Amino acid sequence: MKLIPVSQPALIGNEKKYVKDCLDTNWISGKGKYLDLFEKKFADYINVKYAITCSNGTVALHLALLSLDIGNNDEVICPTFTYVATANSVLYTGAKPIFVDCEPDTWNLNPKKIEKLITKKTKAIIVVHIYGHPCDMEPILKIARKYNLYIIEDAAEALGSEYKGRKCGTFGDVATFSFYGNKIITTGEGGMVVTNNKEIEKKVKLLKGQGMDLKKQYWFKVVGYNYRMTNVQAALGLAQLENIKKFINQRRKIADLYNKYLADVDGITLPIEKPYAKHSYWMYSILVNDSTNRDRLMRFLKVRGIETRPFFYPMHTMPVHKKVGTDDLKISEKVSKKGINLPTFFGLKKKEIKFIAYKIKQFEDLIK
Ligand SMILES: *Cc1c(COP(=O)(O)O)cnc(C)c1O
């Protein structure tokens, strides 16, 4: 039986043509026209001044933090309900992640729970637009201004998402994206740092290229990294970006269909889209009212040919990111145990969505 996967890339445009061009012209490494073009077109799409490619979304976060001089003895507030890369990148710099709880409905970090975590050591807040739903940026920006904190947007899951008509990735001092195979566009592996700040751009470029002086070859003033993307990856990225509108529209259509077919199913909670939000639906996700039934539902769907994913574990519950700071992380713990991601990808067919919804309904009827 063929499994309906949770995710799948859609290489439906100029991918082959552009990659072939790289191979035909020998431009396969960390320089080339596709890198320049991808950066330029990406910056235009997000509507920022600068976009800098790098090898993946995790190092994009590392570069973003380093570009703000975050390091030893600093604290960075970040959601506990996120993918591990967010919290790990803080540790790479020597700083300490301070975890904040999520909202019960958007599953994004709760702005109301930020202020009490701020200390003299706090330098920045990382917001993560989880599963593609934008964070409530206005109150978060207000807090950042009041306490003079940087904002970093981990927009890995939110390419194309909007908050009050403005794209995610334009609100922070710096923002990051991922182009892993399951993300909204993919370069196989890959990432991007975006900013409107010239100093940040220069620093990110310096650090991702071994710290080599941008004007003096083989002169190294700082310890940098090799975090470059290749021209071949950028060729894929450019081709993918050409279809971004189509991808987002299709994801939103998929969400509409799930919403329609799952509307009358008891025992589950559907995802919401706040009035301020345009959701890109990186993952269409539901909550099952009971965590034991969540696990049973996942098994039920799997043997019927439907792959699903459980929600992330909250960071503070895992050994490497032991609880710090606060006891007030209970919503994240609850959400994490109840959530699943359903198949969400460009090539998903209407009849497959119908089938998936029907199977969920069947399960919920069975356990009634
Ligand atoms: C995917 C993802 C990342 C990391 O991206 P990689 O390209 O896999 O390194 C970071 N943060 C979030 C929220 C993600 O979903």
The ligand as an SDF file (V2000), in Angstrom:
LIG
                    3D

 15 15  0  0  0  0  0  0  0  0999 V2000
   12.9250   23.4700    9.8200 C   0  0  0  0  0  0  0  0  0  0  0  0
   13.0810   24.3950   10.9480 C   0  0  0  0  0  0  0  0  0  0  0  0
   14.3330   24.9100   11.3190 C   0  0  0  0  0  0  0  0  0  0  0  0
   15.6430   24.4370   10.8060 C   0  0  0  0  0  0  0  0  0  0  0  0
   15.8140   24.2870    9.5060 O   0  0  0  0  0  0  0  0  0  0  0  0
   16.8710   23.2790    8.8630 P   0  0  0  0  0  0  0  0  0  0  0  0
   16.9770   23.8050    7.4820 O   0  0  0  0  0  0  0  0  0  0  0  0
   16.2840   21.9110    8.9470 O   0  0  0  0  0  0  0  0  0  0  0  0
   18.1570   23.3980    9.6130 O   0  0  0  0  0  0  0  0  0  0  0  0
   14.3620   25.8710   12.3240 C   0  0  0  0  0  0  0  0  0  0  0  0
   13.2660   26.2550   12.9620 N   0  0  0  0  0  0  0  0  0  0  0  0
   12.0580   25.7700   12.6670 C   0  0  0  0  0  0  0  0  0  0  0  0
   10.8650   26.2730   13.4140 C   0  0  0  0  0  0  0  0  0  0  0  0
   11.9260   24.7980   11.6660 C   0  0  0  0  0  0  0  0  0  0  0  0
   10.7220   24.2840   11.4040 O   0  0  0  0  0  0  0  0  0  0  0  0
  1  2  1  0
  2  3  1  0
  2 14  2  0
  3  4  1  0
  3 10  2  0
  4  5  1  0
  5  6  1  0
  6  7  2  0
  6  8  1  0
  6  9  1  0
 10 11  1  0
 11 12  2  0
 12 13  1  0
 12 14  1  0
 14 15  1  0
M  END
$$$$
